[in-house]
Amino acid sequence: MSPTVPQSDTLTARALDLLAPLQLLLMSLLALPGTLLTHPLLIFHPKSFQSAWFGTLWRKLGPQMALSPEQTPYISGLFGRAKGTVLELGPGSGDQMRHFVQVVQGGRVSRVVGAEPNAVLHEQLGRNARGIGLDPRRGGYVVLEAGAEPASLIPALHRAGLYTSESGDEGVFDTVICVKSMCSAPQDQMVQICTTIQTLLKPGGEFLFFEHVANDRDYITMLWAWLLGWVWPIAMGNCHLNGRVDKVVGQIGGWDSVDVRNTREFRGWNVFRYVVGVCRK
């Protein structure tokens, strides 16, 4: 028989979880003055300034979040499944790169293409790739300035010579992986994004993801996420709290198998509902 959790403990845990996004927003606001000092002219170019702002924040926050003891086993397990030629969507500054070490050194992964739309993070991404033996200068790691949406990703792959109309018939990647990056993709394009990922995969290839998605179980949390949604994308690099990759990936069909599960830490009220997905073409 499992022990009964006191109601007070449950309420405390719930309150702390609801407050967690405010802590991240505060960190983002603290990164704003430094961005204004180092990139003052970008204030006249809102999109570029937002990228620089998030880059300032993520250089500090990214490494911290990548070391989460609760999330690391899930993420490491996904990277351990990667094989062949890999497309990583939204690698940021490469803070999760360490999970590639085993499959790279073991010869399971031969090349990684990182599609990262924020060019501010590319330099650090390249350094982290070299650190695990995927040297961009030798083609082991290819950095693309592109998001996950087809209008951005497909032209970038074309320009890099990695995808042509002929190669589209059988796909070009053995693995597509993303970790906490689909939240920044346009959620109204998620059907097109998941369909494109499926097209890019070779037969037998896998789409692997660890993402936070919308809480669809608790009305208080849903209301709180909606309220936060008015400012969250601006301060957090276009991240959204209403992610829906978990719903869409199973709706598009065409997969040999789909396995999407909540992480065991999900308690029903969490603002960040994390899911682990393995979809095989």
C-alpha positions in Angstrom: 0.0 0.0 0.0 1.4 3.4 -1.0 1.6 6.1 1.7 -1.0 8.8 1.7 0.4 12.2 0.8 -0.9 14.9 3.1 -3.2 17.4 1.5 -0.9 20.3 2.7 2.1 18.8 0.9 0.0 18.4 -2.3 -1.1 22.1 -2.2 2.5 23.2 -1.5 3.8 21.2 -4.5 1.1 22.6 -6.7 1.8 26.2 -5.6 5.5 25.8 -6.3 4.8 24.4 -9.7 2.5 27.3 -10.6 5.2 29.7 -9.5 8.0 28.0 -11.4 7.3 29.9 -14.7 7.6 33.2 -12.9 11.1 32.3 -11.8 12.1 31.8 -15.4 10.4 35.0 -16.5 12.5 36.8 -13.8 15.7 35.3 -15.1 14.7 36.5 -18.6 14.0 40.0 -17.4 17.4 40.1 -15.6 19.1 39.2 -19.0 17.4 42.2 -20.7 19.7 45.0 -19.5 22.8 43.1 -20.6 21.3 42.6 -24.0 20.5 46.3 -24.3 24.0 47.2 -23.4 25.7 44.8 -25.8 23.2 45.1 -28.7 21.7 48.6 -28.4 21.0 49.1 -32.1 19.0 45.9 -32.4 16.2 47.5 -30.4 15.1 48.9 -33.9 14.9 45.3 -35.2 12.6 43.5 -32.7 13.0 40.0 -34.1 16.8 40.2 -34.0 16.7 41.8 -30.6 14.5 39.0 -29.3 17.0 36.4 -30.6 19.9 38.3 -28.9 17.9 38.6 -25.7 17.1 34.9 -25.6 20.7 34.1 -26.5 21.9 36.1 -23.5 19.5 34.2 -21.2 20.1 30.7 -22.7 23.9 30.9 -22.4 23.3 30.9 -18.6 20.0 28.9 -18.3 20.6 26.3 -21.0 23.5 24.4 -19.2 21.6 24.5 -15.9 18.4 23.0 -17.5 20.4 20.4 -19.3 21.6 19.0 -16.0 18.1 18.3 -14.6 18.4 15.0 -12.7 14.7 14.2 -13.4 14.9 14.8 -17.1 18.4 13.4 -17.9 17.5 9.7 -17.9 14.7 10.3 -20.5 16.9 12.5 -22.7 19.9 10.2 -22.5 17.7 7.3 -23.4 16.5 9.1 -26.6 20.0 10.1 -27.7 21.1 6.5 -27.1 18.6 5.4 -29.8 20.0 7.7 -32.4 21.7 6.2 -35.4 23.2 7.0 -38.8 22.6 10.5 -40.1 20.8 12.6 -37.5 18.8 15.8 -37.7 18.5 17.6 -34.4 15.8 20.3 -34.4 16.5 23.2 -32.1 19.8 22.2 -30.5 20.3 25.6 -29.0 23.9 26.1 -27.9 24.4 22.3 -27.8 23.9 21.8 -24.0 22.5 18.3 -24.6 25.4 17.3 -26.9 27.0 15.2 -24.2 24.3 12.6 -24.7 25.6 12.0 -28.2 29.0 10.9 -27.0 28.3 7.2 -26.6 26.6 6.7 -30.0 29.3 8.8 -31.8 32.2 7.0 -30.2 30.5 3.7 -30.8 30.1 4.5 -34.5 26.3 4.4 -34.4 26.0 8.0 -35.4 28.1 9.2 -38.4 26.8 12.8 -38.9 24.5 15.3 -37.1 22.7 18.2 -38.7 21.6 20.8 -36.2 18.8 23.1 -37.3 19.0 26.1 -34.9 17.1 29.3 -35.9 18.9 31.5 -33.4 22.3 32.4 -35.0 23.5 33.9 -31.7 23.9 30.4 -30.4 25.7 28.9 -33.4 29.3 29.6 -32.2 28.8 27.8 -28.9 26.9 25.0 -30.7 29.9 24.4 -33.0 32.3 24.3 -30.0 30.2 21.8 -28.2 30.0 19.6 -31.3 33.8 19.7 -31.6 34.1 18.7 -28.0 32.4 15.3 -28.7 34.2 14.6 -31.9 31.7 16.0 -34.4 33.9 18.7 -36.0 31.8 21.1 -38.2 35.0 21.9 -40.1 35.1 18.2 -41.2 31.4 17.8 -41.9 30.7 15.8 -38.8 28.3 18.4 -37.6 26.4 20.8 -39.9 24.8 23.9 -38.4 21.8 25.3 -40.2 20.1 28.6 -39.5 16.6 27.2 -39.6 13.6 26.4 -37.6 11.4 23.3 -37.6 8.7 24.8 -39.8 8.9 23.5 -43.5 9.3 27.0 -45.0 12.5 27.5 -43.0 13.9 23.9 -42.7 13.5 22.6 -46.3 15.2 25.6 -48.0 18.1 25.4 -45.5 18.5 21.7 -46.2 18.5 22.5 -50.0 21.1 25.2 -49.6 23.3 22.8 -47.7 23.0 20.2 -50.4 21.4 17.8 -47.9 18.0 17.4 -49.5 16.6 17.4 -53.1 13.3 16.5 -54.7 14.7 13.2 -55.7 15.9 12.3 -52.1 12.4 13.1 -50.8 11.1 9.8 -52.0 13.1 7.7 -49.5 14.1 10.3 -46.9 17.6 11.4 -45.9 17.8 11.0 -42.1 17.9 7.9 -40.0 16.9 9.8 -36.9 15.2 13.1 -36.2 15.5 14.3 -32.6 14.4 17.3 -30.6 14.6 18.1 -26.9 12.5 21.0 -25.5 12.5 22.9 -28.8 9.2 22.1 -30.5 7.6 24.6 -28.0 9.3 27.4 -30.0 7.9 26.2 -33.3 4.6 27.7 -34.6 2.0 25.6 -33.0 -0.5 26.2 -35.8 2.0 24.6 -38.2 2.5 21.5 -36.1 0.7 19.2 -38.6 3.0 20.4 -41.5 6.1 20.1 -39.2 5.3 16.5 -38.2 4.5 15.6 -41.8 7.8 17.1 -43.0 9.7 15.2 -40.3 8.1 12.0 -41.5 9.0 12.8 -45.1 12.7 13.5 -44.1 13.0 10.1 -42.4 14.2 7.0 -44.2 12.0 3.9 -43.9 12.6 2.5 -40.5 13.9 5.8 -39.2 12.7 7.3 -35.9 11.4 10.6 -34.7 12.5 11.0 -31.0 11.4 13.9 -28.8 11.3 15.1 -25.2 9.0 18.1 -25.0 6.8 20.1 -22.7 3.3 20.3 -24.0 -0.1 21.8 -23.0 -1.6 20.6 -19.7 -5.0 19.3 -20.7 -6.1 17.9 -17.4 -6.4 20.7 -14.9 -8.5 23.8 -15.5 -6.6 26.0 -13.0 -3.3 25.2 -14.6 -4.8 25.7 -18.1 -6.1 29.1 -17.1 -2.7 30.0 -15.6 -0.9 28.9 -18.7 -3.2 31.0 -20.9 -2.5 34.1 -18.8 1.2 33.5 -19.0 0.9 33.0 -22.7 0.5 36.7 -23.3 4.1 37.4 -22.3 5.8 34.0 -22.2 6.8 33.8 -25.9 8.2 37.3 -25.9 10.5 36.7 -22.9 11.3 33.1 -23.6 12.5 32.9 -27.2 9.1 32.3 -28.7 8.5 29.3 -26.4 4.8 28.4 -26.0 3.1 26.7 -23.1 0.4 25.2 -25.3 2.6 22.7 -27.2 0.8 20.0 -29.1 3.3 17.8 -30.8 2.1 14.9 -28.6 -1.4 15.2 -30.1 -0.5 15.9 -33.7 2.2 13.3 -34.2 -0.4 10.5 -33.7 -3.0 12.2 -35.8 -1.1 12.5 -39.1 -0.8 8.7 -39.6 1.9 7.1 -41.7 3.9 5.7 -38.7 4.8 2.1 -38.2 4.5 2.7 -34.5 3.9 5.7 -32.1 4.7 5.7 -28.4 4.1 9.0 -26.6 4.0 9.0 -22.8 3.9 11.5 -19.9 7.0 11.4 -17.8 6.4 9.7 -14.4 6.9 13.1 -12.6 3.7 14.5 -14.1 1.1 14.9 -11.3 -1.8 16.4 -13.3 -1.4 20.0 -12.3 2.1 20.7 -13.7 2.4 23.7 -16.0 5.2 21.9 -17.8 3.7 18.5 -18.9 6.7 16.7 -20.3 6.3 13.8 -22.7 8.7 11.3 -24.3 8.0 10.2 -27.8 9.3 7.5 -30.1 7.7 7.4 -33.6 9.0 4.8 -36.1 8.4 5.3 -39.8 
